Amino acid sequence: MAARRPPAKRAKPAAQPLPPPSRRPERTALVLQGGGALGAYQAGVYQGLDEAGIAPDWLAGISIGAFNTAIIAGNPPQRRVEALREFWDTISQPTLLPATTLGQEARWAGLGEEPRAWLDTWEAWRALIEGQRGFYRPRAWDPMAAPGPQGASWYDTAPMIATLERMVDFDRLNEGGIRVSVGAVNVRTGNLEYFDNSRMRLDARHILASGALPPAFPAVEIDGEFYWDGGLVSNTPLSQVLASEPRRDTLVFQVDLWSAQGELPQNLLDVAERQKEIQYSSRTRLITDTQRVFQHYRRLLRELLEEIPEDVRRHNPWAQHAAELACDRRYSVIHLIYRERARIGHFKDYQFGRVAMREHWLSGQADIARALAHPEWLELPTGEAAFVSHDATAS
């Protein structure tokens, strides 16, 4: 078993003044990738945004990102960080054996590589055997039975429905002024669909569907269709935000839990880990590069339309169609990728132990603090550049 080195402590960058509201985009989006237990990193990022006075008005999530989205949007502003902490404290406890205490956390965090590697393995094993409190529990399995789509899984996720309904005010989520989009895959068609509170009322089923990763978790039925985890098709809901209508000047905080770049595997466990990283990073870089090109051509089209006489534009159907596609909006994407304690191993997405959860959370806080030390990133791009992205966690 390869040992992992504990992360070095990083100094928290000094707080910088934010740009005045007149120079900020009219929309701020928080985009949360899927990644299971690594999702505590996103909670730390949100805490940093909250402490800086940045309140996203659009939350888009896949899988565990959808759960974090629901906790944030389904609670009043002053309680959102507390609610995230309660949620993660709940699901980082095993179902049967007692969880690691806060005092034990400090001792484990200071141990060397080998003891810590054994702790990570033990916590992952417990997650497989026992399940996680308030999240999922092992299902009694009969090899001769035909349980149907809602029972064809290793685990029962009924505890998560109860957790969501207890911790999320869905009236607030649907009417609280924050747009919420969560992605899931239609099992029948294989298409990625987004449940969006601007078009429908969301409830616990929509959140659970976004994280229903087979074969561990069962499909979730919504209006006669069954859905699985959106990460099966695309684990990054960035396109949903960038392709929005009507288009607005937008600042995006893209929080990824998987890095597309990694080391060459040396054994089968490394292969399993690297496979997940490539699969679930979901080509975030490609999405941003493609959107940058699209936005360039939208602006180019708009400039060309200005050269066409108004009476021609008004009556020519092609000119009218071009006007619908043209856009002069600007986008700034601040990209955070979890690279520190994400290196637990191939089981890092289901190692829900409290020690690891706390480390993920603190890493998120540190990374967003480093990003916010560049207040110019929060402003819209100027000149010919209509789309810019900033890597806040470059290695």
N, C-alpha and C positions, 0 to 999 in steps of 0.2 A: 504494500500500500504506500503510495507516494505521500510523503509528508508535505504539509503546506506551511509556509513561514507566516507567522502573525504579521499583520500590517503595521507599518511604521506610523507613528502619530504624525499628523500633518497640522501645521499651524493654520488656524482659521484666518483667512484674509480679512483685512480691515474693511468695515462697512463703508460703502461709497454712497454719496447722495444720488437718488434716482432722478432721471430726467423729469422736467415738469410735465403735467398731464397734456399740455398742448403739443408736446413733441412725442407722445407715445401713440402707438397704434390704437385704432378704435376697438379692436378685438384682441383678447389675450386667451390663448388656448393652451391647455395642458394635455399632452398626448402620452398615454401610458401603455407600454408594451406588456405582454404576458410573460410570466416567468416564475409562477408558483411562489415558493418561500422567499425568493429574491425580491418580491414586491415590497418588503419593508423598506428597501432603498427608496422607493417612490414616496413612501410616507415621510421619510426624512427630507426629501426634496420639497415636498409640500410644506412641511414645517418651516423650512428656510424661506420659501416664498411668502408664507403667511407673516412671518416675523418682519419681512421687508415691506409689508404692506401691498403685496401684489396679489390680486384676487382674480384668477382666471374666470372668464364668463363662458367658456366652453371646455368641457371635459370629454375626452374621447379615450376609451379603454378597450383592451382585449384581455380576456381571461382574468388573471389577478389584477390587472389594470382596471378592469370593469368593477371589481369589488372595491378597490380603493376609490374609484370614481363615485360609486354609490354612497360610500361612507361620507365622502366630502360633500356631495350635493344634497345628501339627505339629512344634514345637520346644520344648525345655525352657525354663522361665521365664527362666533366666539367659542364654539365647542368642537370645531372640526378636527383640530390637532388632538384634542383629548379623545374624541371618538375613534380616530385612527389608532391611537395608542391602546385603547380598550379592545379594539378589534384584533390587533396583532398580539396583544397579551393573551387574548382568548385562544386564538388558533395556533399559538406556539406552545400550547400545553398538550401532552399526549392524553389519550383517552383513559388509560388505566393507571400507569405508574405515575408518581408525582413528578412535576416539572422541576427543572433546575431553578434554585432560588436565586434572588438577586445577589446574595453574598457569594454563592458558588460561581456566579457569572464572573465576578471580578477575579476569583482565583483561577478559573479556567482560562480567561483571557490572557493571563500572565504566564501560562505554562509554555513549555517548548513545543517544537513542531510535532513530535511523535504523540505525546498525550493529547494534544489538540486534534490531531488527525483521528485518533481513536474516538474522541468525543463526537466529532462530526459523523463518523460511521455509525456510532451507537444511536444518535438522534435520528439519522435517516432510517435505520433499521426499525426503530420504534414507530416511525411514521408509516412504514409499510405494514407492520404487524398489527399495531393498535389503532391506527388512524389518528386524527387530531381533534381535540375537543372543540365542539361548535362548528366543525367543518365536515368531516367525513368519518365513517366507521366501516369496518370490514363487513361484507355481506355474507350471510350464510349461503353457501354454494352447493347446489345439487347438480352434478354433471348430467343427469338424466332429464332435468327440467328444461322447459322452454319459457324463460321468464318474460319475454317480450322486450321491446326497445327500452322501456323504463327500468328494467331489472337486469339487463345484459351488461353488467359491469362488475368490477371487483369490489367496489365500495358503494355505500349508500350515502347520498348527500343531503338527506332530510335534515341533519343538524345545521347545515348551512342555510337552508331556507329559514329555519327558526332564528338563526343568528342575524340574518339580513332583516327579517321583519322586526326584530327587537332593536337593532341598532340604526335602522334607516327609516326616516319619516318619508314615505313615498309621496305623500301629498306635497311636502316641501320640494322633494326631488323633481316632481313634475311641474310645479308652479313657482319655484323659488327664484326664477330669473337666470339660472345657469342652464345652458344647453348641454344635454348629455347624449352621447352616442356610444353604444357598445356593440361590438361585432360578434356574430356567431355564424356558423356554417349550417345551411339547410342540408340535412342528411340525405334527403331524397334527390335534390338537384345538384348538390355539391357546390352551390354558390355561396359566397360570403355576403351576408346581409347585415345591415346596421339597424338596430332598434334605436330610435331617436325620439326624445321627448318633445321635439318640435312637431312631430307628426303623429305620435301615439302616446298613450299613457303607459309608462313602464312600471313593472312590479318586480318582485324578487325572482320570478321565473326568467325574465330577460337577462338579469345579471348572472344567474346560475347557468343559463344556456351558454353565455360567453365563455365560461370556464369549464364546460363539460368535456374534459379531455378524455377520449376513449383510449383503451378499454377500462381505464381506472374508474371513470365516472360515467353515469348513464346519460343518454340523450334526454333532452327536456322538451316536453310537448307545449307548443304555443299555437293556439288557433288551428289545431289539426295537423300541424307540421312539427317535425322533430329536429332539434338543433344540437350541434356539438361545438366545441371550443373553436373560436374564430382563428386561433393560431394555426389550425390545420391548413388554412389557405394563406393568410397573411397575419403575422403577429404584431404588426405595426399599423395603427389606424391613422397614420399621418395623411394618407391620400384623402380620407374622408374630410379632413379639415381643410386641406389645401384646395380641394375641388368644390368648396361650398358655394352655394348660391343663396342670396346675392353675395358677390365677392366683396370683402372688406379688407382694408389695411390690417394686417394680422401679425402679432408676435406669438410665436409658438415655442413652448418648452417641450421638447421631445425627450422623453426619459426612457432609455432602453436598458433592458436587463441582460441582454446577450450581446457580446461583441463579435462582429463578423471576422475580425482579425484574431489570430491565435497561433499557438505553437504547433509544430509538427508532432503528431501523436507518437508515443514510444511503446505503448502497450494497448491492450484491448480496452481497458478502462479509459485511457486517454482518448481512444477512438470514439467511445460512446459520448464522452464529454464534448469533443470537438464536433461531432455530428449534430448534437443539440444546438451548439453555438451557431453553426452555419444555418441550420434549419430555421431556428427561431429568431435570428437577427433580422430576417425578413427584408433584406436588401434596403435598409433605411437610406443608405447613401445613394442608391440608384433612384429611389423615390425623390429625394431632394434634387438630385442632378436633373432628373426628368422634369420636375416642376419648374426648375430654374429656366430650362429651355422653353417650356410652354409659356411661362410668364413673359419671357423675352419676345416671343412671337405674338402674344396678345397685345403687348405694347406696340410692337411694330405695326400690327394691323390697325390699331387705333390711330397711329400717326399717319398711315396711308389714307385712312378714311377722311382725315382732316383736309386732304388735298382734293377730295371729290366734292363737287358743288352740292349744296344742301338739297336742292330739288331733285337731283339724281339719287342721292342717298335715300330720300323719302319715298321714292317710287320704284326703285330698283330692288327686287326681292333678294338678289345676292348681296347688295350693300346692306340691306336690313339684317340679313343673316350674319354678315361680317360684324355688324355693330353689336349683335348679341354675344359674339365670341371675343370681341376686343375688350381689353381691360387695362386700366392704368394703375391698378392697385399694387401695393408693395408688401413684401413678406420678409420677416426676419425670423430665422429658426435658431434657437439655442439648443444644441444637441448634447445631452448628457448620456454617457454609457457607463454602466457599472463595471469597473475593471479591478477593483481592489479585492475584497473578500469574496467576490463571486468565484474565485478560484478555489472552491472547496473540493470540487471533484465532479464526477458525472452525476452525483445525486444532489447537487446543490439546489435544484428546483424543488426538491421535496425534503430537504433538511430543515425542518421547522423549529429546531431547538431555539430556546430563548437567547442563548449566547450568540448564535449566528444572527438571529433576528435583530438583536441590539446593534451588532456590528454593521449589518446592512443599513439600518436606520441612520447611524452616525456617519457612515460613508455618504449617504444621500445629503445629509446636512452640510458636510464638508465640501462636496462637489458643487452644490448650488451656491454656497458662499463664495467659492472661487469664481463661479460664473457671474454673480452679481457684483464682484469687484471690478467688472467692466460695464459700467452703466451705459456706455455708448452702444452696447449690444442691444439694449432695450429700445433703441430708436429705430425708425424706419430707414432703409437704405436710401441713399441720395444719388443723383445723377442718373446714368444709364442703367445702373444695377437696380432691378426691381425685386430681386430675390437674393438674399444672402443667408448663409448658415455659418454658425460658429461652433466649433468643437470645444466644449467646456471641460472635457476630460481627456484631452490628447495625451497619449503616453509619450 
